Amino acid sequence: MKECVMCPRNCSVDRAAGERGFCGVGNEFVIGSADLHFWEEPCISGKRGSGAIFFSGCNLRCVFCQNKDISREIVGKKYTESELISKMLELQERGAHNINLVTATPYSLFVAHALEKAKKDLKIPVVYNCGGYESIEALRTLDGLVDIYLPDFKYYDEDIANKYSSAPNYAEISSKALIEMHRQVGKLTLDENGIATRGLIVRHLVLPSHREDSKAVLKHITEILPVNDVTLSLMRQYTPDFADESAPKNLKRRLTSFEYDDVLNYALSLGFDGFSQAKDSAKKDFTPEFNKR
């Protein structure tokens, strides 16, 4: 990787020579956790768990990131490609409903190469779980390799995206990514047990004091994709436990029921189907423990 353009930032650093771009990732896989995970959407976790592989590093800099232990620093266990494939197959053997690649964006081209080799032995779907700030070119390398896309659509307002995630043109870039993901996998499909086999689930986290931006996000999604083709996961799990010291005052509190219910009712009025969260989802206990060695 001599000129990295894996994400929309187009840092163009020479990762092969040890240079690091915005995400901080080099030329090898670094994984903070790889285990069965039971706290995703019901159709992802099921009863046996999702085979979640949390990659270290991120191309966003969210001031409230619950995975900041691995998103800000490249810490964890280093994997070769063959070791990553073996870990996928091990999770399959342990009964995982799927292989859930969490924040693999800085590794997307490397992951595509690994999946090309792993797919002949994988009998379960592959989930690409990301922040939505994706390169169309990188997504196209995953076409036919990813079965389920699970992106965030975080913001509509440009100023909020820059302030909270250092993400220029977030809505524009994420919109194009969403359209490409939908082109590849289409509407969500479930098996006879209610487990996802293919399709698109879009996550949106409602933030304190930003219900109007949440509504703008939802309205925008209906303008770029058929609402019946989008399974929405409207998240209430925001907790201030992970907010940076520099985060604004509104992010130092929890979301109110009024704020969440207002956005949820708006989503229903637009015709969305999908998942909502209970108030008790806003706990730091649901964050995995990461291997920082």
C-alpha positions in Angstrom: 0.0 0.0 0.0 2.2 2.8 -1.3 -0.4 5.4 -1.8 -3.4 4.9 0.5 -6.8 5.9 -0.8 -8.8 3.3 1.1 -11.2 6.0 2.5 -12.6 9.4 1.4 -9.7 11.2 3.2 -7.3 10.1 0.4 -4.3 10.6 2.7 -2.1 9.1 0.0 0.5 8.0 2.5 3.0 5.2 1.8 1.9 2.6 4.4 4.4 0.1 3.0 7.1 2.5 4.1 5.7 3.0 7.6 3.8 6.2 6.9 0.5 6.7 8.8 -2.5 8.7 7.6 -5.5 10.0 9.6 -6.5 6.5 10.8 -3.1 5.7 12.1 -3.1 2.2 10.5 -0.1 0.6 8.9 0.4 -2.3 6.6 -0.8 -5.1 8.9 -4.0 -6.2 10.6 -4.3 -5.1 14.2 -7.4 -6.4 16.0 -8.6 -5.4 19.4 -11.1 -8.2 19.9 -12.3 -11.2 18.1 -15.1 -13.1 19.8 -18.8 -13.9 19.9 -20.8 -10.7 20.5 -24.3 -10.7 21.7 -25.2 -7.0 21.7 -25.9 -6.3 18.1 -29.4 -6.1 16.4 -31.4 -9.3 17.2 -31.1 -10.5 13.6 -27.3 -10.1 13.7 -26.6 -11.5 17.2 -29.3 -14.1 17.3 -29.0 -16.7 20.1 -25.4 -17.9 19.3 -23.8 -14.5 18.9 -22.1 -12.6 16.0 -18.5 -13.4 15.2 -17.3 -9.8 15.8 -13.8 -8.8 14.8 -13.0 -5.3 16.0 -10.3 -3.7 14.0 -8.0 -1.1 15.5 -7.9 2.4 14.1 -10.6 4.5 12.5 -11.0 7.1 9.8 -13.4 9.1 12.0 -12.5 10.9 15.2 -15.8 10.9 17.1 -15.6 12.8 20.4 -18.0 10.3 22.0 -16.6 7.0 20.6 -17.3 4.1 22.9 -14.5 2.1 21.2 -11.9 4.8 21.7 -9.5 2.4 23.4 -8.8 0.9 19.9 -10.1 3.6 17.5 -7.6 6.3 18.6 -4.5 4.1 18.9 -3.4 1.1 16.9 -3.4 -1.4 19.8 -4.3 -5.0 20.0 -3.0 -8.3 18.5 -1.3 -8.3 15.1 -2.7 -10.8 12.6 -1.3 -12.1 9.3 -3.9 -12.6 6.6 -3.9 -16.4 7.2 -4.4 -15.8 10.9 -7.3 -13.6 10.2 -8.9 -16.2 7.9 -8.3 -18.8 10.6 -10.0 -16.6 13.2 -13.1 -16.2 10.9 -13.3 -20.0 10.5 -12.8 -20.5 14.2 -15.7 -18.2 15.0 -17.8 -20.1 12.5 -17.0 -23.3 14.3 -18.0 -21.8 17.6 -21.5 -21.2 16.2 -21.4 -17.5 15.1 -24.3 -16.5 13.0 -22.0 -14.4 10.9 -18.6 -12.8 10.6 -18.9 -9.2 11.7 -16.1 -7.0 10.5 -16.2 -3.9 12.8 -14.5 -0.7 11.6 -12.6 -2.5 8.9 -12.5 0.7 6.7 -8.8 1.4 7.1 -8.1 -2.3 6.1 -10.8 -2.6 3.4 -8.6 -3.6 0.5 -6.7 -6.0 2.7 -10.0 -7.4 4.0 -11.3 -7.9 0.5 -8.2 -10.0 -0.4 -8.6 -12.1 2.8 -12.3 -12.6 2.1 -11.6 -13.9 -1.4 -9.7 -16.7 0.2 -12.0 -17.3 3.1 -15.3 -17.4 1.3 -14.7 -20.9 -0.1 -14.9 -22.2 3.5 -17.3 -19.7 5.1 -20.9 -20.9 5.2 -22.2 -17.9 7.2 -22.8 -14.3 6.0 -20.1 -11.6 6.2 -21.2 -8.3 7.8 -19.4 -5.0 7.1 -20.0 -2.8 10.2 -18.8 0.7 9.6 -19.2 4.4 10.3 -20.6 5.2 6.9 -17.6 7.3 5.8 -16.6 5.0 3.0 -14.8 5.2 -0.4 -17.0 4.0 -3.3 -13.9 2.4 -4.9 -13.1 0.5 -1.8 -16.7 -0.7 -1.4 -16.7 -2.0 -5.0 -13.8 -4.3 -4.1 -16.1 -5.8 -1.5 -18.9 -6.5 -4.0 -19.8 -10.2 -3.8 -17.7 -10.7 -0.6 -19.9 -8.8 1.9 -23.5 -10.1 2.4 -24.8 -7.6 4.9 -23.9 -3.9 5.2 -24.4 -2.3 8.6 -23.3 1.3 8.3 -24.0 4.3 10.5 -25.5 7.4 9.0 -24.4 9.8 11.8 -25.1 13.4 10.6 -26.8 15.5 8.1 -25.5 18.9 9.2 -21.9 19.6 7.9 -20.9 21.6 11.0 -22.0 18.9 13.4 -20.1 16.2 11.4 -16.9 18.3 11.5 -17.3 19.2 15.1 -18.0 15.7 16.4 -16.2 13.4 14.0 -13.7 15.6 12.0 -15.5 14.3 8.9 -15.8 16.8 6.0 -18.7 16.3 3.6 -20.0 13.4 5.8 -23.6 13.4 4.5 -22.6 13.6 0.9 -20.0 10.9 1.2 -22.2 8.6 3.3 -25.1 9.1 0.9 -23.1 7.8 -2.0 -21.7 4.9 0.1 -25.3 4.0 1.2 -26.5 3.9 -2.4 -23.6 1.6 -3.4 -24.2 -0.7 -0.5 -27.9 -1.0 -1.4 -26.9 -1.7 -5.0 -24.7 -4.6 -3.9 -27.0 -6.3 -1.3 -30.5 -4.8 -1.6 -33.2 -5.1 1.0 -32.6 -7.1 4.2 -33.6 -10.8 4.1 -33.9 -13.1 7.1 -33.9 -16.9 7.4 -36.6 -19.0 9.0 -35.1 -18.2 12.4 -35.1 -14.4 11.9 -31.3 -14.2 11.3 -30.1 -11.9 8.6 -28.7 -13.5 5.5 -28.3 -10.6 3.2 -29.1 -6.9 2.8 -28.8 -3.4 4.4 -29.4 -2.2 7.9 -28.7 1.5 8.6 -27.9 2.6 12.1 -28.5 6.1 13.4 -27.5 7.1 17.0 -29.7 9.9 18.4 -27.5 12.4 20.2 -28.5 14.7 23.0 -29.7 18.1 21.7 -29.7 17.0 18.1 -33.1 15.4 17.4 -33.6 17.9 14.5 -30.5 16.7 12.8 -31.6 13.1 13.4 -34.8 13.9 11.6 -32.9 15.4 8.8 -30.8 12.3 8.4 -34.0 10.1 8.3 -35.7 12.3 5.8 -32.6 12.4 3.6 -32.4 8.6 3.6 -35.9 8.4 2.2 -34.9 10.7 -0.6 -32.0 8.6 -1.8 -33.3 5.1 -1.3 -36.8 3.4 -1.2 -37.8 3.5 2.4 -39.1 -0.1 2.2 -35.6 -1.3 1.3 -34.0 0.3 4.3 -34.1 -1.5 7.7 -33.4 1.2 10.3 -31.7 0.6 13.6 -32.5 3.7 15.6 -30.1 3.7 18.6 -30.7 5.1 22.0 -27.4 3.8 23.5 -25.6 7.1 23.8 -23.7 7.4 27.1 -21.5 10.3 28.2 -19.1 7.9 29.8 -17.0 7.9 26.7 -17.2 11.6 25.8 -13.9 13.5 25.5 -13.1 16.2 28.0 -13.3 18.7 25.1 -16.8 17.5 24.1 -19.5 20.1 24.3 -21.8 20.3 27.3 -24.8 18.7 25.6 -22.7 15.5 25.1 -22.0 15.3 28.9 -25.6 14.1 29.6 -27.8 11.2 28.6 -30.5 11.3 25.9 -34.0 12.0 27.3 -37.0 9.9 26.5 -38.7 12.9 24.9 -35.8 13.3 22.5 -35.6 9.6 21.5 -39.3 9.1 21.2 -39.7 12.2 19.1 -37.2 10.9 16.6 -38.7 7.4 16.7 -42.2 8.7 16.0 -40.8 10.7 13.1 -39.1 7.6 11.7 -42.4 5.7 11.9 -44.2 8.5 10.1 -41.7 8.2 7.3 -42.5 4.5 6.9 -39.3 3.0 8.3 -39.3 -0.5 9.7 -36.5 -1.9 11.8 -35.2 -1.8 15.4 -35.5 0.6 18.3 -33.7 0.5 21.7 -34.9 0.6 25.3 -33.6 3.2 27.7 -31.4 0.7 29.6 -29.3 0.2 26.4 -27.3 3.3 27.4 -24.8 1.6 29.6 -21.0 1.4 29.2 -21.2 -2.3 30.2 -22.2 -3.3 26.6 -18.8 -2.2 25.3 -16.4 -5.1 24.7 -13.1 -5.5 26.5 -10.3 -5.0 24.1 -6.9 -6.6 23.9 -4.6 -3.6 24.1 -1.3 -5.5 24.2 
